[in-house]
């Protein structure tokens, strides 16, 4: 993806959007980019917890938007990954405190004045004003979807809204895929999701209990060794333009056959 500003979104809540934001942000920083992740889920702040930075929050996004602090005061630098920064949401305000035009100015300053290579915006779930604000400055979008009918249906609506807002680069991150269930026909495959949504995935992340552990301890999975962490790192590499093969799930030939069909292989 060429977009410097990317909104991470989903139609349905609970699909792993915040975890995806934290992990891809950390992965891009590990790959040498200067990255800011911004939590726009005002009132339900979670990105700081997933990243293990909640104890360091002093100022937040709304403080910046209202001019109560400087950008440098609100940005939290991750001490584990060089060039990774968090701009947290407010827990005490609501989404009406966000002005889309002012937010666009803040994001523009991060790129033009602060020198960030990439901005990842963690959008609230749903299609209300919070989503519209989060998507306002974005040139690209990662739509996080679980291989479930309800999640895919909601993602279809989100993709339509992103296109209406002229977000030019839209890619899927298929999260929590279980290859054995796909092979048995009890879970949608990535080929099924492509047929429904017409958007190719840039990342396919398997179901992994290690994600629960990493979230609870506040350490992105890409900083350890888990299947999901490896998948998120591969997603970040693809986002940067690298030709990274998709993982081989050896227990499931049907899954690999679907992948080959999806990406034009034999």
Secondary structure, 3 states (H helix, E strand, C coil): CCCCEEEEECCCCCCCHHHHHHHHHHHHHHCCCCEEEEECCCCCCCHHHHCCCHHHCCCCHHHHHCCCCCHHHHCEECCCCCCEEEECCCCCCCHHHCCHHHHHHHHHHHHHCCCCCEEEEECCCCCCHHHHHHHHCCCEEEEEEECCHHHHHHHHHHHHHHHHCCCCEEEEEEEEECHHHHHCCCCCCHHHHHHHHCCCEEEEEECCHHHHHHHHHCCCHHHCCCHHHHHHHHHHHHHCCCCCCCCCCCCCHHHHHHHHHHCCCC
